[in-house]
Amino acid sequence: MNSVRATPEILRYTAFSDDPEGGNPAGIILDATGLGEEEMLAIAADVGYSESAFLTAAPSAPSGKAGSGDASDAERAYTIRYFSPKAEVPFCGHATVATAVALGERIGPGDLVFTTPAGVVPVTVTREGGALLATLTSVEPYVEEIAAEDLAEALAALDWPAGDLDPAFPPRVAFAGARHLILAAATRERLGLLAYDFARLEALMHRLDLTTVQLVWRADAGIFHVRDPFPVGGVVEDPATGAAAAALGAYLRELGLVPEATVLTLHQGEDMGRPGVLTVELRAGDRRIRVSGAGARIPA
């Protein structure tokens, strides 16, 4: 007799906002045991958000060394995978934050450990007032230059004249769990005009193994407005992008554009009608980047 697998419960949470109408929504499957890649991809495509997260048991580890050691309770350690409607991605910050908030509501605030395809990511959930806040700590980041011809192709796909770039922020590829091309606009008006060649940018991003293009404009010393085209994920734009926020933090520190220890505020989603706020923390003596945000369940 053939057994029929029950359909897993799919939760929907937003990240980087305490308003279900703001931030970046994510699908969350807290128990993805037994689901294969094709099934996860099909669920992510059906949910339709830029990413969905799928949790299973944490990988086996020696006693007392679950995950990275940031959470000793095995009930607070998980394996997590992320799927866009088109493909699996190595790391997704907003789905991590959303998942952590969902878990915090069920098992309480505290430390979590997520084993991701990009590496181990500790997350701390705290309660501030009546809301839960999740802070992820990235894997080890890196920053690298982009070839002149690849930059030219990216600008052509975006329909951005080179003169619209802010010369204080050289284009770079940055990684803190996933690769992002960082381009800085000279004006808020330039950032606000996003009408690009979807197929052309997607092709370049596949060739360079990019997850998003992180478009930024510096409003003040520690305040940035950002946007993230995400054609490789099957969506025009990601509303709030934690992985790109972490990559931006690594980029700004690597190029000496911010102090070694600082807290940055990123505003994203305003141009899409889904405003969100991402907090990026850099700590002296620690190359990893911390990204924090609120979260909220999206009513059915």
SVG drawing of the C-alpha trace seen along z (x, -y; Angstrom):
<svg xmlns="http://www.w3.org/2000/svg" viewBox="-6 -63 47 65">
<polyline fill="none" stroke="black" stroke-width="0.4" points="0.0,0.0 1.5,-3.3 1.8,-5.9 0.7,-9.5 3.0,-12.2 1.2,-15.0 1.5,-18.4 3.9,-20.4 2.6,-23.5 3.7,-26.6 4.0,-29.7 4.3,-33.2 6.3,-35.9 7.8,-39.2 11.3,-40.3 12.8,-43.7 9.4,-45.1 6.9,-44.5 4.2,-45.3 3.0,-42.4 2.6,-44.9 6.2,-46.0 9.6,-44.3 10.3,-41.2 7.9,-38.2 9.2,-34.6 7.7,-31.2 8.7,-29.1 8.5,-25.3 9.5,-24.4 9.6,-20.7 10.8,-19.9 11.8,-16.3 11.5,-14.1 11.1,-16.8 13.4,-16.6 14.9,-19.5 12.2,-19.4 9.5,-19.5 11.1,-22.4 11.5,-24.3 7.8,-23.6 6.7,-24.8 8.8,-28.0 7.4,-28.6 3.9,-28.2 4.4,-30.5 5.8,-33.0 8.0,-35.1 11.6,-35.8 12.7,-33.0 11.2,-30.3 13.1,-28.5 13.1,-24.8 14.2,-23.4 15.3,-19.9 17.3,-18.5 20.8,-19.9 23.7,-17.8 25.2,-15.4 27.9,-17.0 30.0,-15.9 28.4,-16.4 28.4,-20.0 29.5,-21.2 26.2,-21.6 26.4,-24.1 29.0,-26.8 28.6,-26.5 26.5,-29.6 23.5,-27.4 24.1,-24.2 20.4,-23.1 20.0,-20.7 16.3,-21.8 17.7,-25.2 19.9,-24.0 18.7,-23.3 19.7,-22.7 18.2,-25.3 17.9,-25.6 16.6,-28.5 14.7,-28.4 13.6,-31.2 10.8,-30.4 13.5,-29.5 16.5,-28.0 18.2,-27.2 20.3,-30.0 23.2,-29.5 22.1,-32.0 19.1,-34.3 19.1,-36.9 15.5,-37.9 14.3,-34.3 16.7,-33.6 15.4,-36.5 11.7,-35.5 12.4,-31.9 14.1,-33.0 11.2,-35.1 8.8,-32.3 10.8,-29.9 11.1,-32.6 7.3,-32.7 7.2,-28.9 10.2,-28.1 11.0,-31.5 13.8,-34.0 17.4,-32.9 20.2,-31.6 19.7,-29.5 22.2,-27.9 21.4,-27.5 23.6,-25.3 23.2,-26.8 24.7,-25.8 27.1,-28.8 28.1,-27.7 27.0,-28.0 25.0,-31.1 24.3,-31.9 21.1,-33.9 20.0,-35.5 16.3,-36.3 15.5,-38.9 12.2,-40.5 12.0,-44.3 8.7,-45.5 6.1,-43.3 8.1,-42.5 10.8,-39.9 14.1,-41.0 16.4,-38.6 20.2,-39.2 22.1,-36.9 25.9,-36.6 27.3,-36.1 29.9,-33.7 33.4,-35.0 33.0,-37.7 35.2,-38.7 35.3,-41.6 36.7,-41.4 37.0,-43.7 34.8,-43.3 36.3,-43.3 35.8,-46.5 33.9,-44.7 31.5,-43.0 30.9,-46.3 30.1,-47.9 27.6,-45.0 25.9,-45.5 25.5,-49.2 24.2,-48.6 21.6,-46.1 20.5,-48.5 20.5,-51.4 22.7,-53.4 25.2,-55.8 28.6,-55.4 28.4,-59.1 25.4,-58.3 27.7,-56.2 29.0,-57.8 32.8,-57.9 33.3,-57.6 32.1,-54.0 34.0,-51.9 32.0,-49.0 32.9,-45.6 31.5,-42.1 31.0,-41.3 30.2,-38.1 28.9,-37.3 27.0,-34.1 26.1,-35.0 27.7,-37.1 26.4,-40.6 27.5,-43.3 27.5,-46.6 26.9,-49.7 26.4,-53.2 24.2,-55.8 25.2,-59.4 21.6,-60.6 18.5,-59.3 16.7,-60.0 19.0,-57.6 18.3,-54.9 14.6,-55.5 14.6,-54.8 14.8,-51.0 13.8,-49.8 16.3,-47.2 16.8,-44.5 15.7,-41.5 17.2,-38.8 20.4,-40.7 21.1,-41.3 20.1,-37.7 22.6,-36.3 25.4,-38.4 24.5,-37.5 24.5,-33.7 27.9,-34.1 29.4,-35.9 27.5,-33.8 25.7,-36.8 22.6,-36.5 21.5,-40.2 22.8,-43.5 23.0,-45.7 22.2,-49.3 22.9,-51.8 22.7,-55.6 24.3,-57.1 21.9,-59.5 24.1,-60.2 27.3,-58.9 25.5,-55.7 22.3,-55.7 21.8,-54.1 18.9,-53.5 19.2,-50.3 17.5,-48.3 18.2,-44.7 17.3,-43.5 16.9,-39.7 16.2,-38.4 18.1,-35.1 15.5,-34.4 12.6,-35.1 11.6,-38.4 12.3,-41.9 13.3,-43.2 13.8,-41.9 12.1,-44.1 14.6,-43.7 17.8,-41.7 19.7,-40.6 22.4,-38.7 23.2,-41.8 23.1,-44.0 25.8,-41.8 27.8,-42.0 27.5,-45.8 28.8,-45.9 31.8,-43.9 32.4,-46.1 32.2,-49.4 34.6,-48.2 37.0,-46.6 37.3,-49.9 37.6,-52.0 34.3,-53.9 33.0,-53.4 34.7,-52.9 35.9,-49.4 33.2,-49.3 29.9,-50.9 26.2,-50.5 24.5,-51.2 20.9,-51.7 19.6,-50.5 16.2,-51.5 14.8,-49.2 11.5,-48.6 10.2,-52.2 10.1,-52.3 8.1,-49.1 5.6,-50.1 7.0,-47.6 9.3,-49.7 11.7,-47.9 14.7,-48.7 17.9,-46.6 20.5,-47.2 24.1,-46.3 26.7,-46.0 30.4,-45.9 32.6,-44.9 36.3,-45.5 38.3,-42.4 35.5,-40.3 35.2,-40.1 31.7,-38.7 28.8,-41.0 25.7,-41.1 22.3,-42.0 19.2,-42.6 15.6,-43.1 12.1,-42.7 9.6,-40.2 5.8,-39.6 3.5,-36.8 1.5,-37.5 -2.2,-36.6 -3.6,-33.9"/>
</svg>
